């Protein structure tokens, strides 16, 4: 007996990619760079309170952004000098071509992220981040559209909440630091850089250590291939078994 066709095949599980920005796509932390250039006295004390666990990133960021003293033109010039991983554009293109949704999920600044992406010719990627708002010629404030009052980390952006909202099936998290620790616990796989590598080892979550997005593209291709192989192998076995049953 030869199996000529399969009437019903299982639906392949789909991957959705959530990607951090600061230190993951960009080489430097954007907010720290702006504060170094334009921050008034007091932002370092807020940073120390956050590092000590005395305040969450939401309160830290709100206080620090209120201490920025810069015009929009000066802000844009500073942002234009920030470099990103040169392989990220290729990774984004690969994901789009293979119908893998890609979202940037950051506890940083939406305006800054969009400006930097545009400067590098990258568009059409949804960005979930804190909303930077100009309140006067040289003063700024933050809004928190993705804040969750129940967020255990008191973050400006609750990455766990976004993951549960935009990920219908399997979640791949790409990140590098503290703002990615919590969401990595619920991800199906993590591409980790920086301190997130040790945290993934500590938590026992499935992860792959990467240095840049050239590795991320190759590893995403591997994940997609594993998914297809896992689901196609049983069908192929049936076909082979059917062929072996034929009279010689």
C-alpha positions as CSV (number, residue, x, y, z in Angstrom):
1,X,0.0,0.0,0.0
2,X,1.3,3.4,-0.9
3,X,0.0,6.5,0.9
4,X,-0.4,9.0,-2.0
5,X,-1.7,11.9,0.1
6,X,-2.4,13.0,3.6
7,X,-5.9,14.4,4.1
8,X,-5.1,16.2,7.3
9,X,-1.8,17.4,8.7
10,X,-1.3,19.0,12.2
11,X,-0.9,22.8,12.3
12,X,2.6,23.8,12.9
13,X,3.1,25.8,16.1
14,X,3.9,29.4,15.2
15,X,6.7,31.5,16.8
16,X,6.4,35.2,17.8
17,X,9.6,37.1,18.5
18,X,9.8,39.7,21.3
19,X,13.0,41.7,21.2
20,X,14.5,44.1,23.7
21,X,16.2,47.2,22.3
22,X,18.7,48.8,24.6
23,X,21.9,46.7,24.7
24,X,20.3,44.1,22.5
25,X,19.6,45.9,19.2
26,X,21.5,49.1,20.1
27,X,25.0,48.7,21.5
28,X,24.5,51.4,24.2
29,X,21.7,52.0,26.6
30,X,19.8,54.9,24.9
31,X,18.4,56.5,28.1
32,X,21.8,56.4,29.9
33,X,23.4,58.0,26.8
34,X,20.9,60.9,26.9
35,X,21.3,61.4,30.6
36,X,25.1,61.5,30.3
37,X,24.7,64.2,27.6
38,X,21.7,66.2,28.9
39,X,20.9,65.0,32.5
40,X,20.7,67.6,35.3
41,X,22.0,66.6,38.8
42,X,20.0,64.0,40.5
43,X,19.5,61.3,37.9
44,X,22.5,59.3,39.2
45,X,20.8,59.1,42.6
46,X,17.7,57.7,41.0
47,X,19.8,55.1,39.1
48,X,21.4,54.0,42.4
49,X,18.0,53.6,44.1
50,X,16.9,51.4,41.2
51,X,20.0,49.3,41.3
52,X,19.5,48.9,45.0
53,X,15.9,47.7,44.4
54,X,14.5,50.6,46.3
55,X,12.3,51.8,43.4
56,X,11.1,50.1,40.2
57,X,12.2,51.1,36.7
58,X,8.9,53.1,36.1
59,X,9.6,55.5,39.0
60,X,13.3,55.6,38.1
61,X,12.7,56.5,34.4
62,X,10.0,59.0,35.2
63,X,12.3,60.9,37.5
64,X,15.3,60.7,35.2
65,X,13.4,61.9,32.1
66,X,12.1,64.9,34.1
67,X,15.7,65.8,34.6
68,X,16.6,66.0,30.9
69,X,17.5,69.4,29.7
70,X,17.6,69.3,25.8
71,X,15.9,70.6,22.8
72,X,14.4,68.2,20.3
73,X,17.1,69.0,17.7
74,X,19.9,68.2,20.2
75,X,18.0,65.1,21.3
76,X,17.8,63.9,17.6
77,X,21.4,64.6,16.9
78,X,22.5,62.5,19.9
79,X,20.2,59.7,18.9
80,X,21.5,59.7,15.3
81,X,25.0,58.9,16.7
82,X,23.9,55.7,18.4
83,X,24.8,52.6,16.5
84,X,22.8,49.4,16.3
85,X,23.8,45.8,15.5
86,X,24.4,45.8,11.7
87,X,22.8,42.4,11.4
88,X,19.5,43.3,13.0
89,X,18.0,44.5,9.7
90,X,18.8,41.2,8.1
91,X,17.2,39.4,11.0
92,X,14.0,41.4,10.7
93,X,13.9,40.7,7.0
94,X,14.3,37.0,7.6
95,X,11.5,37.0,10.2
96,X,9.2,38.9,7.8
97,X,9.9,36.5,4.9
98,X,9.1,33.5,7.0
99,X,6.0,35.0,8.5
100,X,7.4,35.2,12.0
101,X,5.9,38.3,13.8
102,X,8.6,40.5,15.4
103,X,7.9,43.1,18.1
104,X,10.3,45.4,19.9
105,X,9.4,45.3,23.6
106,X,11.5,47.8,25.6
107,X,11.4,49.5,28.9
108,X,13.0,52.4,27.1
109,X,11.8,55.3,25.0
110,X,9.5,54.9,22.0
111,X,10.5,58.1,20.3
112,X,14.2,57.2,20.6
113,X,13.7,53.7,19.3
114,X,11.6,54.8,16.3
115,X,14.1,57.6,15.5
116,X,17.1,55.2,15.6
117,X,15.3,52.5,13.5
118,X,14.3,55.1,10.9
119,X,17.9,56.4,10.7
120,X,19.0,52.9,9.9
121,X,16.3,52.4,7.2
122,X,14.2,50.0,9.3
123,X,10.4,50.3,9.5
124,X,7.2,48.4,10.0
125,X,8.2,46.8,13.3
126,X,5.7,47.3,16.1
127,X,7.3,49.0,19.1
128,X,6.0,48.7,22.7
129,X,7.9,51.1,24.9
130,X,7.4,54.1,27.3
131,X,6.0,57.2,25.6
132,X,8.4,60.1,25.5
133,X,6.6,63.4,25.5
134,X,8.0,67.0,25.1
135,X,6.4,69.3,27.7
136,X,8.3,72.5,26.9
137,X,11.2,73.6,24.7
138,X,13.8,71.8,26.8
139,X,11.8,69.6,29.2
140,X,10.4,66.1,28.8
141,X,8.1,63.6,30.5
142,X,7.2,59.9,30.2
143,X,3.8,58.2,29.9
144,X,3.4,54.5,30.5
145,X,0.8,53.0,28.2
146,X,2.1,49.5,28.9
147,X,2.4,49.7,32.6
148,X,0.8,47.0,34.7
149,X,0.0,47.8,38.3
150,X,0.5,44.1,39.2
151,X,3.9,43.9,37.6
152,X,6.3,42.3,40.1
153,X,9.2,44.4,38.8
154,X,7.3,47.7,38.9
155,X,8.5,48.3,35.3
156,X,7.3,51.0,33.0
157,X,6.6,48.3,30.4
158,X,5.3,45.0,31.6
159,X,6.9,42.7,29.1
160,X,5.1,39.6,30.5
161,X,1.7,41.2,29.8
162,X,2.7,42.1,26.3
163,X,4.0,38.6,25.7
164,X,0.6,37.1,26.8
165,X,-1.2,39.5,24.5
166,X,0.7,39.3,21.2
167,X,1.9,35.7,21.4
168,X,-0.8,33.1,20.3
169,X,1.6,30.2,20.4
170,X,5.3,30.0,21.0
171,X,7.3,32.9,22.3
172,X,10.9,33.6,21.5
173,X,12.5,36.3,23.7
174,X,15.7,38.1,22.7
175,X,17.3,40.3,25.4
176,X,20.3,41.1,27.5
177,X,19.5,42.4,30.9
178,X,17.3,42.9,34.0
179,X,14.2,44.1,32.2
180,X,14.2,40.8,30.3
181,X,14.5,38.4,33.4
182,X,10.8,38.1,34.2
183,X,9.5,37.6,30.6
184,X,12.2,35.1,29.9
185,X,10.6,32.8,32.5
186,X,7.5,32.4,30.4
187,X,9.1,32.3,27.0
188,X,9.4,29.1,25.1
189,X,13.0,29.9,24.1
190,X,15.4,32.8,24.8
191,X,18.2,34.2,22.7
192,X,20.4,35.7,25.5
193,X,23.1,38.3,25.6
194,X,24.9,39.9,28.6
195,X,23.6,39.2,32.1
196,X,20.6,37.4,30.7
197,X,22.8,34.4,29.9
198,X,23.6,33.7,33.6
199,X,20.0,34.4,34.6
200,X,18.7,31.9,32.1
201,X,21.1,29.3,33.4
202,X,20.0,30.1,36.9
203,X,16.3,29.8,36.0
204,X,16.8,26.7,33.9
205,X,14.9,28.1,30.9
206,X,15.7,26.9,27.4
207,X,18.1,29.5,25.9
208,X,20.8,30.1,23.3
209,X,23.6,32.5,24.0
210,X,24.3,34.9,21.1
211,X,26.8,37.6,20.5
212,X,25.0,39.4,17.7
213,X,22.0,39.1,15.3
214,X,24.0,37.2,12.7
215,X,23.8,34.3,15.2
216,X,20.2,35.2,16.0
217,X,19.2,34.7,12.3
218,X,20.9,31.3,12.1
219,X,19.4,30.2,15.4
220,X,15.9,31.3,14.4
221,X,16.3,29.3,11.2
222,X,17.3,26.3,13.3
223,X,14.2,26.7,15.5
224,X,11.9,26.9,12.5
225,X,13.6,23.8,11.0
226,X,13.2,21.9,14.2
227,X,9.5,22.7,14.3
228,X,8.9,21.5,10.7
229,X,11.0,18.3,11.3
230,X,9.1,17.4,14.4
231,X,5.8,17.6,12.7
232,X,6.7,16.2,9.3
233,X,8.7,13.2,10.6
234,X,5.7,11.0,11.5
235,X,4.1,11.6,8.1
236,X,7.4,10.7,6.3
237,X,7.5,7.5,8.4
238,X,4.0,6.5,7.3
239,X,5.0,7.1,3.6
240,X,8.2,5.0,4.0
241,X,6.3,2.2,5.8
242,X,3.7,2.2,3.0
243,X,6.3,1.9,0.4
244,X,8.0,-1.0,2.2
245,X,4.6,-2.9,2.2
246,X,4.5,-3.0,-1.6
247,X,5.2,-6.4,-3.2
248,X,8.6,-6.5,-4.8
